[in-house]
Amino acid sequence: MAEQNTHDHDVDEQELTLMDHLVELRDRLLRMVLAVLIVFIALFAFSEDIFTLAAEPLLNLMPEGTSMIATGVTSPFLVPFKLVLMLSLLLTIPYLLHQIWGFIAPGLYSHEKRMVTPLLISSVVLFYCGIAFAYFVIFPILFGFFIGIAPEGVAVMTDIGQYLDFILAIFLAFGIAFEVPVATFLLVAAGVTTPDKLAEKRPYIIIGAFVIGMLLTPPDVISQSLLAVPIWLLFELGLIMSRIFLKDKIKQQEEENVIMENDDFQLIEEPVAAARSDFPDDDHDAQGNPINPDNADNEPQDGDNGELTDEEMERLLDEAEHEEEENSRDDEMDDDEPDQTEKDRKDH
């Protein structure tokens, strides 16, 4: 009965612990939603100005007498609403990550906490830098190219809904692309690879950067390079960060790789040596020493000239004398057997 009560008490403690975590998760989610809602309410009054600011890279390049249009009945309301909501999420990213970090931090080790904190901060900063780079550098080049290739007599009148979807996709693409240093650092920190191995793959990284630039920018070398070159430079920045901040870990990983390679070599070499000693081939003897196939059967392998030494001659003579004595003894025994047979017959 006492054991049953103890078991029930432990189960209750586990349930309370789980409930505490669920309550904490609910509270943090509510804080995150409230933060986004507060920022959204504060910015919605300026929704028209915010959309004008977002459309400025295109509006500055459009011909005089043209403007953007709204093809949907609800577009004049829903497009600014969506833009302000996305902007609210973007501005509250640091607070959202802080709440997520506060929930998972108690389950991490101290060295993991020291590494995750700067990574989170650098990730947010790089994401913002990617968005700013797209807005101030890419958009003017991109929209200038599209408007410049419009056929004569065609008025450029972009739908505000399609424009918003387009710039949000570009913002997301460049924001993620600027996370290359963080991704590189995490790969090295997790032991998946090393800076030297990544440096060996630099040509493939550069080609991949230009492929991404080709897919996300107009088909000209300048626009493609404006995205590819930053991705490549950010990759190099990730390598530098990895070599500086993960110096001890990289050294330890290289030592472990050397030990593993030696162990693998021994695991392969020992069975091969054993098989070679058990089944020598035509080119090696039982000890694995090479044999000259031209004179393996006719010439001695110890480097002599084919003549017998004094010790070998003496051994052969002793063997011959011993064999002769045995033959003489056998002949005497054969001669005595008839005499013994004749004596037995007379006695009988």
N, C-alpha and C positions, 0 to 999 in steps of 0.2 A: 504493500500500500504506500509505504514511504517512497519507494522507487517510482511508483506511478505519479505521485505528487511532484517529485523532483523533475520527472520528464515533462509533465504539464507546465511546470514553472519555466523550464528552458524553452519550450515551444512558445509560451506567452512572451518571453523576452525577445525571441526571434521575430515574432509577429509585431511586437512594438517597435523593434528596430526597423523593420521593413516599412511600417506605417510612418515612422519618423522620416524616412527617406522620401516616401511618397508625398508627405505633407511639405517637406522642404522643396521638392521638385515643383509641386503645385504653386507654392509661394513665389518661387523664382520665375516660373512661366508667367504668372500674373504680373510681376514687376516688369518683365520684358514687354508684355502686351501694353501695359499702361505707359511705359516709356515711349513706345512707338506711337501710341494714340495721342499722348500729350504733344509730341513734336509735330504730328500730323495736324492737329487742331491749330497749333501755333502757325504753321506754314500755309494752311489752306486759304487763309485770307489773302495771301500773296500768290495764289496759284497762277494767275494770268502773267504776272511778272516773271515767275519762275519758268513758265513755258516759253516766254519770249527770250529769256536768257538761254534756255536750252536750244532754241531754234536760231539763235543769232548767227552761228557759223554758216547756216544755209541762207538766212535772210540777207546777210551782207553780200552774198554772191549772186543773188537772184536779179534778173534784169528789172529795170524800172517799170512800174505798171503791173507787175505780177506779185502774187502773194500766195500763201498757203491756203488750202481749202479744207473743209470738213464735209466728207461725203455721207456720213452717218447722221441721223437725227440727234442722237445722244452724244456724238463725238465732242461737241464744244464743252460738255460737262465732264464726261468720263475720261477724256484724255488728260486734262489738267489734274483730275482726281487721281488717276493712276500714276502720273508723274510725281505728285506730291507724296503719295504713299511710298513709291520706290525711293524717293529722296529721304523720307523719314527713316526707312529701314537702313539706308546707307549712312545716315548721320548717327544712328544709334548703334552701329556695329560695335564700337568699343564697349558700350554698356552691356550689350547682349553677350559679348564674349566674356565680360567680367562676371556676369551671372552664371554662365556655363562653367567658367573656371572655378567659381566659388562652390559649385556642386560637386565637381570631380576632383578638386585639389586634395581633399582629405584622404582619398584613396591612393595618392601618389607618394613616392619616396621623395626625400629632400632633394637629391640630385636631379630627379625628374622635374621637380618644381623649378629648380634654378635654370633648367634648360628650356622649359615650356614658356615661361614668362617672356623672355626676350623674343622667342619665336612668334608668339601671339602679337606682340607690339610691332615687330618688323613686318609681319603678314598684313596687318591693317595699314601700316604706312605705305607698303609697296602696292597694295590694292588701290589706295587713294592716288598714288603716283601714276598708276596705269590709267585710271580714269582721267586724270588731269592731262596726261600725255595725249590721250585720244581726243580730248576736247580742244586743246590748244594747238596741237600739231597735226593730227591725222584728219580731223574734220575739215579744216580749210582746204587741204590738198585733195581730199576725197570728193567733197562737194564741188570744188572748182573743176575737177576732172569731169564729173558727171554733167555739170551744166555746160561745160565747154564743148562736149561732143554732141550736144542736142542738135538735131537737124534744123536748118534754117526754116523759120516760120512756125516752129514748135514752141509754145509757151510752157515753161517749167512751172507747174502748179502742183506742189506736193501735198498729199493728204496728211493731215496732222496725226492721224492714228498710225499710218504706216511709218511716218517719220519717227514717232516715239518708239515704236517697236524696233526700228533700225538702230537708233542711237543706244537703246538699252542693250541690244545684242553686242554692239561694238564696245560699249563700256564694260560689259561682262567679259568679253574676249580679252581685252587689254588688261583688265584687272587680274584675270587669272594668269595671263602671260607674264605679268610682272612678279608672279610668285615663284619664278624659276629659282632664284637663290635659296628660298626656303625649302623647296623640294630637293634641291641638290644637297643642302645641309642635312636634311632629314635622312636621305638615302645613305650618306656617309655615317651619320650618327647611329643609324640602325644596323650598321655592319653589312648592308647589302652590297656596297661597292666601296672603292677608295678613290681619293682625288686623282691618283696616278692612272687608274683604269678609266675614269671619266675623261681625263686629259687625252688618253689614247683615242677616245671616241670623238674628239673635237670635230673632225671633218664631218661626221654624220650629224652632230649637233648643229653645225652651221647650215648644212643642207636642209635639215628639218626646220630650222628657223626661217629660211627663205621660202620653204614650202608653205609654212603657216602665213608668212607675209603675203605670198601669192594668193592664198585663199581668202584673206581678210581685207585685202586692199585692191585698188584698181590694177589692171594689167600693165603697169609701167614700172620700170626699174626703181625710180625714186620712191614711190609709195611703198613698194615691196621692201626696199632697204630701210625705210623709216621704222618698220616693225621688226625686221629680221636682225638688224644691227643691235637694237636695245636688248632683244632676247639673248643674243650671243654675249653681249657685255654683261648681262645679268647672270648668265651661266658662269662666266669667268669670276664674277663677284662671289657666287656661291662656292666655287672652288677655293678662292682665297679665304673666305670665312671658315670653310671646313679645315683648311690647313692650319689656321691660327687657333681656333677654339677647340679643335678636336685632335690636337697634336698627340697627346698621350694615347688616346683611343686608337688612332691610326697606327701608331707604333706597336701597340699591343696586338692589334689585328694582323699586322704584317708578320709578327713573330709567330702567332698562332697558325697563319697560313704556311709558314716555312716548316713548322713542326708537322702539320698535316701532310704536306708534300713529302717529307721524309718518311713518315709512317706509311703513306701510300706506296712509296718506292720500295720500302722493305717488304710490304705485303705482296708486292708483285715479284720482287727479285728472289725471295726465299723459295717459293714454289718452283720458279724457273730453274734455280740452281739445283734444287733437289731432283727435279725431272732430268736435268742434264747429267747429273751424277748417276742416276739409275739407268738412263737410256742415252748413252753417249752417241752422238751422230758421227758421220763420216769425217767431219772436219775437226772434232775435238775428242780428247780422251775423257776418262771418267772424272778427272779433276777439272775439266773445262779448258785445258790447255790446247791451243791449236795444233793440228797435225798437218804436215805437208802431204797432200794427196798424191804427189808424184812418186815419193819414195817411202810411203808409210809402210809398205809390205816388204820392201827389199833392203832398206837402209836402217840402221839403228837410230833411235830418237834421242840418245843421250849425248850426241856430239862426238862419238868415237869413230874410228876409221874402219871398223869391221873386223879387226884382229882380236884374238882371245888374249886376255891378260894371264899372268902367271897364276893367280889364284883360281881362275876358271880352269886352266889346264890341270892344276893339281886336283881340283874337285872332280874333274872328269876322269882322271887316272884312278882316283880312289873308288869312284863308282864302278869303273871297269874291273878293278881287282876284286871288289866285293861281289860283283856279279859272277866272276870266274870261280870264286870260292864256293858260292852257292851251287853252281853247276857241277863242280867236282863232288860235292857232298851228295847231290842227288844221284850221280852215277854210282858211287860206292854203295848207296842204299839199294840200288837196283841190282848190283852184283851179289849182294848177300842174300837176297830173297830166294834164289834157286837152291843154294846150299841148305838153307833152313828147311825147304820143302822136301829135299832128298833125305835128310836126317829123320824127319817125321815119318817118312814112308818106311824106312828100315826099322824103326822102333815098333811100328805097327805090325 
